[in-house]
């Protein structure tokens, strides 16, 4: 990868990738006769220098800029409704999501809500709500600032109910961004913890997509290459950041999000309840649970572990060692290896297991999972 080169991809989202591509955003908007962007971000990114620079460049180009950042760490329905109100009351004509998975999911859900007036959760894909997504979606642009969820290339948004914190999936092919501006330079100032946690999220996406029981050879190939890129770069990206490592991580993050249309699995079903119940960072929840989920899935899928092991530099025949590789990687990155480190105790286990069995990811796991399995894994991870 030539870090000084800018690249164009379409997969099928149009992607503009490379150091400095964010400077092209004002001209892109003007060329498409879009003059009043709503920038959707989170409260932390809103205060960062690079975000203020983006706002300044847009304003200096004669564009009317409105910023919406009133979102929770795990976004809820009222966040989306507030964003919709901001879009409508300030007469916006384009939505630009800037940030990590939270900002991009909220931005996508706002885009859905503008011309769709049923209750937001009527559009939940798990109850067939995608059939109601029939109206035009406002022009929608994404700008990732972390290398984790890959939401910038997604077609769905995960939004929780305000009270129960139950996660809902809003999905439709028309919810893909018109274009992604993926600039590795925007990720350079991320602190080590965020880089590590989001990076392990991207790794989990690629691994679970590759292991998913569904047949999609294209996604399997993308997932393997994503695993390889992360294996080459996550330590440097976290501990000794440079543009090459950050570029590989940003690309691998998008690859994971493309690959997991094949399905995810047990690790995400273990992780989602931690975010719902304890407000745990999603990437951190995945990182802690990944070795335990891999241990559960190993028997019967040794050949796939062999392929993943080769991608991260393990020798032929050492496929199972990828489980220890992940545990060691968490330690190297400064991430905890036990759930107790994030406040989980025995009293949480039954509730977590109940939420996990109801989760939407494990049906795509390579082998069936029961509530007892979830309870056993949680206890082992304490």
C-alpha atoms as a printed R data frame, in Angstrom:
    type eleno elety resid chain resno       x       y      z
1   ATOM     1    CA   UNK     A     1   0.000   0.000  0.000
2   ATOM     2    CA   UNK     A     2   1.350   3.401 -1.031
3   ATOM     3    CA   UNK     A     3   0.192   5.719  1.759
4   ATOM     4    CA   UNK     A     4   0.711   8.763 -0.456
5   ATOM     5    CA   UNK     A     5  -1.696   7.405 -3.072
6   ATOM     6    CA   UNK     A     6  -5.438   8.063 -3.118
7   ATOM     7    CA   UNK     A     7  -7.713   5.243 -4.248
8   ATOM     8    CA   UNK     A     8 -11.239   4.789 -5.574
9   ATOM     9    CA   UNK     A     9 -13.258   1.661 -4.808
10  ATOM    10    CA   UNK     A    10 -16.858   0.666 -5.373
11  ATOM    11    CA   UNK     A    11 -18.017  -2.345 -3.387
12  ATOM    12    CA   UNK     A    12 -20.781  -1.375 -4.066
13  ATOM    13    CA   UNK     A    13 -20.510   1.811 -1.983
14  ATOM    14    CA   UNK     A    14 -18.289   4.391 -3.640
15  ATOM    15    CA   UNK     A    15 -15.181   4.754 -1.450
16  ATOM    16    CA   UNK     A    16 -12.608   7.505 -1.650
17  ATOM    17    CA   UNK     A    17  -9.639   6.218  0.352
18  ATOM    18    CA   UNK     A    18  -6.338   7.840  1.246
19  ATOM    19    CA   UNK     A    19  -4.509  10.377  3.334
20  ATOM    20    CA   UNK     A    20  -6.061  13.807  2.840
21  ATOM    21    CA   UNK     A    21  -9.244  12.798  0.989
22  ATOM    22    CA   UNK     A    22 -11.375  14.584  3.598
23  ATOM    23    CA   UNK     A    23 -10.321  17.875  1.980
24  ATOM    24    CA   UNK     A    24 -12.389  16.848 -1.059
25  ATOM    25    CA   UNK     A    25 -15.674  16.845  0.886
26  ATOM    26    CA   UNK     A    26 -16.625  20.517  0.322
27  ATOM    27    CA   UNK     A    27 -16.186  20.278 -3.446
28  ATOM    28    CA   UNK     A    28 -18.098  16.996 -3.550
29  ATOM    29    CA   UNK     A    29 -21.071  18.562 -1.805
30  ATOM    30    CA   UNK     A    30 -21.049  21.659 -4.001
31  ATOM    31    CA   UNK     A    31 -20.739  19.595 -7.180
32  ATOM    32    CA   UNK     A    32 -23.878  17.742 -6.126
33  ATOM    33    CA   UNK     A    33 -25.753  20.988 -5.379
34  ATOM    34    CA   UNK     A    34 -25.781  20.199 -1.659
35  ATOM    35    CA   UNK     A    35 -25.367  23.354  0.390
36  ATOM    36    CA   UNK     A    36 -26.775  22.692  3.867
37  ATOM    37    CA   UNK     A    37 -25.120  19.648  5.467
38  ATOM    38    CA   UNK     A    38 -26.144  18.233  8.829
39  ATOM    39    CA   UNK     A    39 -22.964  16.828 10.367
40  ATOM    40    CA   UNK     A    40 -23.866  13.972 12.719
41  ATOM    41    CA   UNK     A    41 -21.182  13.051 15.227
42  ATOM    42    CA   UNK     A    42 -20.740  12.282 18.917
43  ATOM    43    CA   UNK     A    43 -19.930  14.666 21.801
44  ATOM    44    CA   UNK     A    44 -16.265  13.619 21.950
45  ATOM    45    CA   UNK     A    45 -15.487  13.915 18.230
46  ATOM    46    CA   UNK     A    46 -17.288  17.269 18.132
47  ATOM    47    CA   UNK     A    47 -14.564  18.771 20.338
48  ATOM    48    CA   UNK     A    48 -11.581  17.366 18.433
49  ATOM    49    CA   UNK     A    49  -9.395  19.572 16.265
50  ATOM    50    CA   UNK     A    50  -9.864  17.589 13.058
51  ATOM    51    CA   UNK     A    51 -13.651  17.884 13.341
52  ATOM    52    CA   UNK     A    52 -13.454  21.625 13.896
53  ATOM    53    CA   UNK     A    53 -11.184  21.812 10.843
54  ATOM    54    CA   UNK     A    54 -13.769  19.950  8.732
55  ATOM    55    CA   UNK     A    55 -16.486  22.363  9.891
56  ATOM    56    CA   UNK     A    56 -14.207  25.289  9.059
57  ATOM    57    CA   UNK     A    57 -13.420  24.001  5.559
58  ATOM    58    CA   UNK     A    58 -17.102  23.475  4.802
59  ATOM    59    CA   UNK     A    59 -18.039  26.940  6.087
60  ATOM    60    CA   UNK     A    60 -15.193  28.603  4.181
61  ATOM    61    CA   UNK     A    61 -16.534  26.939  1.024
62  ATOM    62    CA   UNK     A    62 -19.801  28.816  1.451
63  ATOM    63    CA   UNK     A    63 -21.798  25.910  2.877
64  ATOM    64    CA   UNK     A    64 -24.277  26.290  5.728
65  ATOM    65    CA   UNK     A    65 -23.209  23.804  8.424
66  ATOM    66    CA   UNK     A    66 -25.325  22.407 11.264
67  ATOM    67    CA   UNK     A    67 -23.843  19.965 13.805
68  ATOM    68    CA   UNK     A    68 -25.853  17.356 15.706
69  ATOM    69    CA   UNK     A    69 -24.009  15.454 18.444
70  ATOM    70    CA   UNK     A    70 -26.601  14.757 21.146
71  ATOM    71    CA   UNK     A    71 -26.141  10.976 21.169
72  ATOM    72    CA   UNK     A    72 -25.513   8.294 23.782
73  ATOM    73    CA   UNK     A    73 -22.502   5.945 23.853
74  ATOM    74    CA   UNK     A    74 -24.911   3.159 22.871
75  ATOM    75    CA   UNK     A    75 -27.422   5.083 20.724
76  ATOM    76    CA   UNK     A    76 -31.143   5.019 21.472
77  ATOM    77    CA   UNK     A    77 -34.299   5.915 19.597
78  ATOM    78    CA   UNK     A    78 -34.630   9.403 21.091
79  ATOM    79    CA   UNK     A    79 -31.158  10.274 19.746
80  ATOM    80    CA   UNK     A    80 -32.454   9.597 16.248
81  ATOM    81    CA   UNK     A    81 -35.658  11.568 16.768
82  ATOM    82    CA   UNK     A    82 -33.679  14.582 18.022
83  ATOM    83    CA   UNK     A    83 -31.458  14.364 14.962
84  ATOM    84    CA   UNK     A    84 -34.471  14.183 12.670
85  ATOM    85    CA   UNK     A    85 -35.881  17.303 14.331
86  ATOM    86    CA   UNK     A    86 -32.564  19.103 13.832
87  ATOM    87    CA   UNK     A    87 -32.492  18.169 10.129
88  ATOM    88    CA   UNK     A    88 -36.030  19.375  9.549
89  ATOM    89    CA   UNK     A    89 -36.019  22.520 11.681
90  ATOM    90    CA   UNK     A    90 -32.797  23.819 10.100
91  ATOM    91    CA   UNK     A    91 -33.796  22.876  6.535
92  ATOM    92    CA   UNK     A    92 -30.864  20.578  5.715
93  ATOM    93    CA   UNK     A    93 -30.321  18.885  2.328
94  ATOM    94    CA   UNK     A    94 -27.614  16.277  3.093
95  ATOM    95    CA   UNK     A    95 -26.531  14.168  6.068
96  ATOM    96    CA   UNK     A    96 -22.803  13.634  6.716
97  ATOM    97    CA   UNK     A    97 -21.987  11.089  9.416
98  ATOM    98    CA   UNK     A    98 -18.547  11.688 10.941
99  ATOM    99    CA   UNK     A    99 -17.175   9.393 13.624
100 ATOM   100    CA   UNK     A   100 -17.254   5.793 14.767
101 ATOM   101    CA   UNK     A   101 -20.093   3.316 14.765
102 ATOM   102    CA   UNK     A   102 -22.310   5.375 17.078
103 ATOM   103    CA   UNK     A   103 -22.301   8.510 14.930
104 ATOM   104    CA   UNK     A   104 -22.643   6.594 11.676
105 ATOM   105    CA   UNK     A   105 -25.503   4.416 12.960
106 ATOM   106    CA   UNK     A   106 -27.391   7.454 14.238
107 ATOM   107    CA   UNK     A   107 -26.738   9.333 10.990
108 ATOM   108    CA   UNK     A   108 -28.059   6.408  8.947
109 ATOM   109    CA   UNK     A   109 -31.137   6.074 11.163
110 ATOM   110    CA   UNK     A   110 -31.806   9.816 10.818
111 ATOM   111    CA   UNK     A   111 -31.541   9.444  7.043
112 ATOM   112    CA   UNK     A   112 -34.124   6.645  7.178
113 ATOM   113    CA   UNK     A   113 -36.477   8.682  9.350
114 ATOM   114    CA   UNK     A   114 -36.644  11.817  7.202
115 ATOM   115    CA   UNK     A   115 -39.118  10.480  4.635
116 ATOM   116    CA   UNK     A   116 -40.406   7.475  6.598
117 ATOM   117    CA   UNK     A   117 -42.955   8.439  9.215
118 ATOM   118    CA   UNK     A   118 -43.935   5.195 10.920
119 ATOM   119    CA   UNK     A   119 -42.567   4.465 14.393
120 ATOM   120    CA   UNK     A   120 -38.821   4.038 13.965
121 ATOM   121    CA   UNK     A   121 -38.828   0.439 15.154
122 ATOM   122    CA   UNK     A   122 -41.517  -0.547 12.656
123 ATOM   123    CA   UNK     A   123 -38.534  -0.661 10.278
124 ATOM   124    CA   UNK     A   124 -36.742  -3.304 12.387
125 ATOM   125    CA   UNK     A   125 -35.354  -5.840  9.934
126 ATOM   126    CA   UNK     A   126 -35.850  -8.704 12.404
127 ATOM   127    CA   UNK     A   127 -39.637  -8.281 12.146
128 ATOM   128    CA   UNK     A   128 -39.653  -7.686  8.388
129 ATOM   129    CA   UNK     A   129 -39.666  -3.914  8.698
130 ATOM   130    CA   UNK     A   130 -37.455  -3.434  5.658
131 ATOM   131    CA   UNK     A   131 -40.589  -3.816  3.511
132 ATOM   132    CA   UNK     A   132 -41.695  -0.394  4.737
133 ATOM   133    CA   UNK     A   133 -38.512   1.312  3.491
134 ATOM   134    CA   UNK     A   134 -40.068   2.592  0.287
135 ATOM   135    CA   UNK     A   135 -39.367   6.336  0.159
136 ATOM   136    CA   UNK     A   136 -36.253   8.225 -1.012
137 ATOM   137    CA   UNK     A   137 -33.350   8.516  1.408
138 ATOM   138    CA   UNK     A   138 -31.694  11.958  1.669
139 ATOM   139    CA   UNK     A   139 -28.196  12.261  0.262
140 ATOM   140    CA   UNK     A   140 -26.002  10.471  2.811
141 ATOM   141    CA   UNK     A   141 -22.203  10.640  3.172
142 ATOM   142    CA   UNK     A   142 -20.022   8.841  5.715
143 ATOM   143    CA   UNK     A   143 -16.618   9.766  7.141
144 ATOM   144    CA   UNK     A   144 -15.126   7.124  9.481
145 ATOM   145    CA   UNK     A   145 -12.803   8.286 12.235
146 ATOM   146    CA   UNK     A   146 -12.208   4.887 13.861
147 ATOM   147    CA   UNK     A   147 -11.215   1.502 12.462
148 ATOM   148    CA   UNK     A   148 -13.806  -0.720 14.072
149 ATOM   149    CA   UNK     A   149 -17.422  -1.140 13.064
150 ATOM   150    CA   UNK     A   150 -17.009  -0.387  9.366
151 ATOM   151    CA   UNK     A   151 -20.455   1.246  9.548
152 ATOM   152    CA   UNK     A   152 -19.410   3.642  6.814
153 ATOM   153    CA   UNK     A   153 -19.980   0.902  4.201
154 ATOM   154    CA   UNK     A   154 -22.997  -0.664  5.913
155 ATOM   155    CA   UNK     A   155 -26.675  -0.845  5.083
156 ATOM   156    CA   UNK     A   156 -27.986  -1.043  8.620
157 ATOM   157    CA   UNK     A   157 -28.055   0.810 11.918
158 ATOM   158    CA   UNK     A   158 -28.273  -0.717 15.376
159 ATOM   159    CA   UNK     A   159 -30.369   1.474 17.674
160 ATOM   160    CA   UNK     A   160 -31.561   0.509 21.161
161 ATOM   161    CA   UNK     A   161 -34.909   1.032 22.829
162 ATOM   162    CA   UNK     A   162 -34.627   3.840 25.386
163 ATOM   163    CA   UNK     A   163 -36.010   1.915 28.341
164 ATOM   164    CA   UNK     A   164 -35.200  -1.770 27.807
165 ATOM   165    CA   UNK     A   165 -31.961  -1.121 25.863
166 ATOM   166    CA   UNK     A   166 -32.985  -3.928 23.500
167 ATOM   167    CA   UNK     A   167 -31.107  -3.542 20.239
168 ATOM   168    CA   UNK     A   168 -33.046  -3.133 17.002
169 ATOM   169    CA   UNK     A   169 -31.695  -3.401 13.451
170 ATOM   170    CA   UNK     A   170 -32.811  -0.890 10.838
171 ATOM   171    CA   UNK     A   171 -31.855  -2.235  7.426
172 ATOM   172    CA   UNK     A   172 -32.339  -1.538  3.755
173 ATOM   173    CA   UNK     A   173 -29.997  -1.544  0.726
174 ATOM   174    CA   UNK     A   174 -30.950   2.092  0.093
175 ATOM   175    CA   UNK     A   175 -29.352   3.072  3.419
176 ATOM   176    CA   UNK     A   176 -25.842   2.719  2.004
177 ATOM   177    CA   UNK     A   177 -23.893   5.950  1.806
178 ATOM   178    CA   UNK     A   178 -23.610   7.625 -1.567
179 ATOM   179    CA   UNK     A   179 -19.872   7.923 -0.924
180 ATOM   180    CA   UNK     A   180 -17.384   7.222  1.862
181 ATOM   181    CA   UNK     A   181 -14.434   9.525  2.523
182 ATOM   182    CA   UNK     A   182 -12.031   7.171  4.320
183 ATOM   183    CA   UNK     A   183  -9.039   9.235  5.420
184 ATOM   184    CA   UNK     A   184  -6.548   7.366  7.666
185 ATOM   185    CA   UNK     A   185  -5.194  10.690  8.922
186 ATOM   186    CA   UNK     A   186  -8.458  11.253 10.817
187 ATOM   187    CA   UNK     A   187  -7.681   8.202 12.977
188 ATOM   188    CA   UNK     A   188  -4.152   9.270 13.963
189 ATOM   189    CA   UNK     A   189  -5.098  11.091 17.156
190 ATOM   190    CA   UNK     A   190  -7.253   8.330 18.608
191 ATOM   191    CA   UNK     A   191  -6.042   7.270 22.071
192 ATOM   192    CA   UNK     A   192  -4.506   3.810 22.445
193 ATOM   193    CA   UNK     A   193  -7.520   2.281 24.209
194 ATOM   194    CA   UNK     A   194  -9.990   3.373 21.511
195 ATOM   195    CA   UNK     A   195  -7.628   2.197 18.769
196 ATOM   196    CA   UNK     A   196  -7.225  -1.181 20.457
197 ATOM   197    CA   UNK     A   197 -10.908  -1.736 21.260
198 ATOM   198    CA   UNK     A   198 -12.173  -0.674 17.847
199 ATOM   199    CA   UNK     A   199  -9.400  -2.647 16.154
200 ATOM   200    CA   UNK     A   200 -10.428  -5.795 18.017
201 ATOM   201    CA   UNK     A   201 -13.991  -5.091 16.932
202 ATOM   202    CA   UNK     A   202 -12.821  -5.100 13.314
203 ATOM   203    CA   UNK     A   203 -10.886  -8.323 13.895
204 ATOM   204    CA   UNK     A   204 -13.963  -9.944 15.455
205 ATOM   205    CA   UNK     A   205 -16.060  -8.939 12.435
206 ATOM   206    CA   UNK     A   206 -13.622 -10.546 10.027
207 ATOM   207    CA   UNK     A   207 -13.186 -13.707 12.110
208 ATOM   208    CA   UNK     A   208 -16.877 -14.244 12.768
209 ATOM   209    CA   UNK     A   209 -17.770 -13.543  9.142
210 ATOM   210    CA   UNK     A   210 -15.228 -16.143  8.027
211 ATOM   211    CA   UNK     A   211 -16.569 -18.723 10.515
212 ATOM   212    CA   UNK     A   212 -20.250 -18.017  9.789
213 ATOM   213    CA   UNK     A   213 -22.196 -21.072  8.663
214 ATOM   214    CA   UNK     A   214 -23.562 -19.260  5.620
215 ATOM   215    CA   UNK     A   215 -22.018 -19.797  2.179
216 ATOM   216    CA   UNK     A   216 -20.541 -16.699  0.590
217 ATOM   217    CA   UNK     A   217 -17.051 -17.330 -0.829
218 ATOM   218    CA   UNK     A   218 -16.549 -13.673 -1.736
219 ATOM   219    CA   UNK     A   219 -17.115 -12.558  1.850
220 ATOM   220    CA   UNK     A   220 -14.946 -15.391  3.170
221 ATOM   221    CA   UNK     A   221 -12.056 -14.228  0.980
222 ATOM   222    CA   UNK     A   222 -12.480 -10.618  2.058
223 ATOM   223    CA   UNK     A   223 -12.581 -11.683  5.712
224 ATOM   224    CA   UNK     A   224  -9.322 -13.622  5.448
225 ATOM   225    CA   UNK     A   225  -7.531 -10.667  3.885
226 ATOM   226    CA   UNK     A   226  -8.992  -8.426  6.590
227 ATOM   227    CA   UNK     A   227  -7.590 -10.743  9.277
228 ATOM   228    CA   UNK     A   228  -4.204 -10.578  7.567
229 ATOM   229    CA   UNK     A   229  -4.168  -6.764  7.421
230 ATOM   230    CA   UNK     A   230  -5.121  -6.473 11.095
231 ATOM   231    CA   UNK     A   231  -2.481  -9.017 12.103
232 ATOM   232    CA   UNK     A   232   0.100  -6.889 10.303
233 ATOM   233    CA   UNK     A   233  -0.949  -3.556 11.751
234 ATOM   234    CA   UNK     A   234  -2.980  -3.501 14.968
235 ATOM   235    CA   UNK     A   235  -0.014  -3.452 17.367
236 ATOM   236    CA   UNK     A   236   1.724  -0.587 15.587
237 ATOM   237    CA   UNK     A   237  -1.560   1.276 15.106
238 ATOM   238    CA   UNK     A   238  -2.168   1.103 18.859
239 ATOM   239    CA   UNK     A   239   1.306   1.374 20.381
240 ATOM   240    CA   UNK     A   240   3.398   3.165 17.729
241 ATOM   241    CA   UNK     A   241   0.920   4.834 15.380
242 ATOM   242    CA   UNK     A   242   1.969   5.526 11.814
243 ATOM   243    CA   UNK     A   243  -0.037   6.179  8.679
244 ATOM   244    CA   UNK     A   244   0.680   2.784  7.112
245 ATOM   245    CA   UNK     A   245  -0.648   0.885 10.129
246 ATOM   246    CA   UNK     A   246  -3.650   3.186 10.468
247 ATOM   247    CA   UNK     A   247  -4.364   2.829  6.735
248 ATOM   248    CA   UNK     A   248  -4.351  -0.962  6.932
249 ATOM   249    CA   UNK     A   249  -6.633  -0.907  9.969
250 ATOM   250    CA   UNK     A   250  -9.103   1.457  8.293
251 ATOM   251    CA   UNK     A   251  -9.248  -0.737  5.202
252 ATOM   252    CA   UNK     A   252  -9.583  -3.937  7.269
253 ATOM   253    CA   UNK     A   253 -12.431  -2.362  9.224
254 ATOM   254    CA   UNK     A   254 -14.383  -1.714  6.038
255 ATOM   255    CA   UNK     A   255 -13.585  -5.222  4.820
256 ATOM   256    CA   UNK     A   256 -15.016  -6.692  8.021
257 ATOM   257    CA   UNK     A   257 -18.255  -4.775  7.584
258 ATOM   258    CA   UNK     A   258 -18.543  -5.952  3.974
259 ATOM   259    CA   UNK     A   259 -17.738  -9.541  4.961
260 ATOM   260    CA   UNK     A   260 -20.211  -9.802  7.807
261 ATOM   261    CA   UNK     A   261 -23.181  -9.668  5.473
262 ATOM   262    CA   UNK     A   262 -22.324 -13.398  5.514
263 ATOM   263    CA   UNK     A   263 -23.263 -13.377  9.208
264 ATOM   264    CA   UNK     A   264 -21.702 -12.969 12.623
265 ATOM   265    CA   UNK     A   265 -21.877 -15.372 15.539
266 ATOM   266    CA   UNK     A   266 -21.490 -16.260 19.184
267 ATOM   267    CA   UNK     A   267 -18.961 -13.556 20.094
268 ATOM   268    CA   UNK     A   268 -21.310 -10.752 19.114
269 ATOM   269    CA   UNK     A   269 -24.166 -12.437 20.955
270 ATOM   270    CA   UNK     A   270 -21.939 -12.562 24.044
271 ATOM   271    CA   UNK     A   271 -20.906  -8.921 23.572
272 ATOM   272    CA   UNK     A   272 -24.215  -7.207 22.816
273 ATOM   273    CA   UNK     A   273 -25.758  -7.868 26.275
274 ATOM   274    CA   UNK     A   274 -22.709  -6.315 27.946
275 ATOM   275    CA   UNK     A   275 -23.387  -3.071 26.097
276 ATOM   276    CA   UNK     A   276 -27.102  -3.223 26.875
277 ATOM   277    CA   UNK     A   277 -26.776  -4.136 30.563
278 ATOM   278    CA   UNK     A   278 -23.513  -2.462 31.593
279 ATOM   279    CA   UNK     A   279 -22.972   0.111 28.817
280 ATOM   280    CA   UNK     A   280 -19.704  -1.597 27.888
281 ATOM   281    CA   UNK     A   281 -17.847  -0.311 24.811
282 ATOM   282    CA   UNK     A   282 -18.824  -2.719 22.027
283 ATOM   283    CA   UNK     A   283 -15.281  -3.282 20.771
284 ATOM   284    CA   UNK     A   284 -14.038  -3.983 24.283
285 ATOM   285    CA   UNK     A   285 -16.871  -6.465 24.845
286 ATOM   286    CA   UNK     A   286 -15.917  -8.266 21.626
287 ATOM   287    CA   UNK     A   287 -12.221  -8.270 22.511
288 ATOM   288    CA   UNK     A   288 -12.767  -9.934 25.897
289 ATOM   289    CA   UNK     A   289 -15.198 -12.534 24.551
290 ATOM   290    CA   UNK     A   290 -13.362 -13.395 21.334
291 ATOM   291    CA   UNK     A   291 -10.998 -16.077 22.753
292 ATOM   292    CA   UNK     A   292 -13.885 -17.762 24.600
293 ATOM   293    CA   UNK     A   293 -16.096 -17.784 21.522
294 ATOM   294    CA   UNK     A   294 -13.248 -19.168 19.423
295 ATOM   295    CA   UNK     A   295 -12.696 -21.955 21.972
296 ATOM   296    CA   UNK     A   296 -16.377 -22.899 21.782
297 ATOM   297    CA   UNK     A   297 -16.379 -23.032 17.967
298 ATOM   298    CA   UNK     A   298 -13.077 -24.849 17.395
299 ATOM   299    CA   UNK     A   299 -14.120 -28.502 17.279
300 ATOM   300    CA   UNK     A   300 -15.345 -29.430 13.824
301 ATOM   301    CA   UNK     A   301 -13.972 -26.303 12.162
302 ATOM   302    CA   UNK     A   302 -10.254 -26.953 12.506
303 ATOM   303    CA   UNK     A   303  -9.625 -26.254  8.816
304 ATOM   304    CA   UNK     A   304 -10.953 -22.708  9.111
305 ATOM   305    CA   UNK     A   305  -8.804 -22.037 12.166
306 ATOM   306    CA   UNK     A   306  -5.841 -23.285 10.172
307 ATOM   307    CA   UNK     A   307  -6.540 -20.715  7.450
308 ATOM   308    CA   UNK     A   308  -6.971 -17.890  9.961
309 ATOM   309    CA   UNK     A   309  -3.770 -18.925 11.729
310 ATOM   310    CA   UNK     A   310  -1.822 -18.717  8.494
311 ATOM   311    CA   UNK     A   311  -3.169 -15.185  7.938
312 ATOM   312    CA   UNK     A   312  -1.691 -13.974 11.242
313 ATOM   313    CA   UNK     A   313   1.639 -15.701 10.723
314 ATOM   314    CA   UNK     A   314   1.166 -18.987 12.587
315 ATOM   315    CA   UNK     A   315   2.837 -22.082 11.177
316 ATOM   316    CA   UNK     A   316   1.038 -24.814  9.253
317 ATOM   317    CA   UNK     A   317  -0.695 -27.082 11.752
318 ATOM   318    CA   UNK     A   318  -0.913 -24.445 14.484
319 ATOM   319    CA   UNK     A   319  -4.484 -23.323 13.751
320 ATOM   320    CA   UNK     A   320  -5.784 -23.746 17.290
321 ATOM   321    CA   UNK     A   321  -3.037 -21.454 18.553
322 ATOM   322    CA   UNK     A   322  -5.006 -18.516 17.143
323 ATOM   323    CA   UNK     A   323  -7.051 -18.659 20.370
324 ATOM   324    CA   UNK     A   324  -3.941 -18.011 22.449
325 ATOM   325    CA   UNK     A   325  -2.785 -15.505 19.829
326 ATOM   326    CA   UNK     A   326  -5.954 -13.452 20.462
327 ATOM   327    CA   UNK     A   327  -5.512 -13.640 24.252
328 ATOM   328    CA   UNK     A   328  -1.897 -12.522 23.947
329 ATOM   329    CA   UNK     A   329  -2.904  -9.742 21.561
330 ATOM   330    CA   UNK     A   330  -5.430  -8.367 24.064
331 ATOM   331    CA   UNK     A   331  -2.704  -8.290 26.710
332 ATOM   332    CA   UNK     A   332  -0.243  -6.583 24.375
333 ATOM   333    CA   UNK     A   333  -2.845  -3.943 23.520
334 ATOM   334    CA   UNK     A   334  -3.627  -3.313 27.189
335 ATOM   335    CA   UNK     A   335  -7.124  -4.801 27.090
336 ATOM   336    CA   UNK     A   336  -8.531  -6.980 29.885
337 ATOM   337    CA   UNK     A   337  -8.952 -10.720 29.482
338 ATOM   338    CA   UNK     A   338 -11.731 -11.272 32.036
339 ATOM   339    CA   UNK     A   339 -15.291  -9.964 32.333
340 ATOM   340    CA   UNK     A   340 -14.752  -9.188 36.010
341 ATOM   341    CA   UNK     A   341 -12.416  -6.398 34.909
342 ATOM   342    CA   UNK     A   342 -15.379  -4.527 33.395
343 ATOM   343    CA   UNK     A   343 -17.707  -5.006 36.348
344 ATOM   344    CA   UNK     A   344 -19.411  -8.317 35.517
345 ATOM   345    CA   UNK     A   345 -20.168 -10.582 38.482
346 ATOM   346    CA   UNK     A   346 -22.062 -13.823 39.166
347 ATOM   347    CA   UNK     A   347 -25.303 -11.918 39.675
348 ATOM   348    CA   UNK     A   348 -25.225 -10.736 36.054
349 ATOM   349    CA   UNK     A   349 -24.808 -14.171 34.459
350 ATOM   350    CA   UNK     A   350 -28.457 -15.272 34.173
351 ATOM   351    CA   UNK     A   351 -29.568 -11.930 32.727
352 ATOM   352    CA   UNK     A   352 -26.658 -11.840 30.297
353 ATOM   353    CA   UNK     A   353 -27.345 -15.398 29.130
354 ATOM   354    CA   UNK     A   354 -31.030 -14.609 28.646
355 ATOM   355    CA   UNK     A   355 -30.176 -11.567 26.541
356 ATOM   356    CA   UNK     A   356 -27.535 -13.489 24.589
357 ATOM   357    CA   UNK     A   357 -29.844 -16.318 23.541
358 ATOM   358    CA   UNK     A   358 -32.326 -13.712 22.291
359 ATOM   359    CA   UNK     A   359 -29.629 -11.945 20.248
360 ATOM   360    CA   UNK     A   360 -29.804 -11.917 16.463
361 ATOM   361    CA   UNK     A   361 -26.204 -12.957 15.702
362 ATOM   362    CA   UNK     A   362 -25.717 -16.488 17.026
363 ATOM   363    CA   UNK     A   363 -28.133 -18.162 14.553
364 ATOM   364    CA   UNK     A   364 -25.331 -17.628 11.994
365 ATOM   365    CA   UNK     A   365 -22.708 -19.221 14.261
366 ATOM   366    CA   UNK     A   366 -21.053 -22.317 12.742
367 ATOM   367    CA   UNK     A   367 -22.581 -24.494 15.472
368 ATOM   368    CA   UNK     A   368 -25.778 -24.190 17.551
369 ATOM   369    CA   UNK     A   369 -25.664 -22.358 20.881
370 ATOM   370    CA   UNK     A   370 -27.984 -22.825 23.882
371 ATOM   371    CA   UNK     A   371 -28.711 -20.556 26.817
372 ATOM   372    CA   UNK     A   372 -26.762 -22.998 28.995
373 ATOM   373    CA   UNK     A   373 -23.786 -22.608 26.642
374 ATOM   374    CA   UNK     A   374 -23.923 -18.840 27.073
375 ATOM   375    CA   UNK     A   375 -24.142 -19.179 30.842
376 ATOM   376    CA   UNK     A   376 -21.155 -21.541 30.864
377 ATOM   377    CA   UNK     A   377 -19.036 -19.258 28.661
378 ATOM   378    CA   UNK     A   378 -19.835 -16.170 30.733
379 ATOM   379    CA   UNK     A   379 -18.882 -17.984 33.926
380 ATOM   380    CA   UNK     A   380 -15.638 -19.186 32.366
381 ATOM   381    CA   UNK     A   381 -14.834 -15.645 31.292
382 ATOM   382    CA   UNK     A   382 -15.301 -14.157 34.769
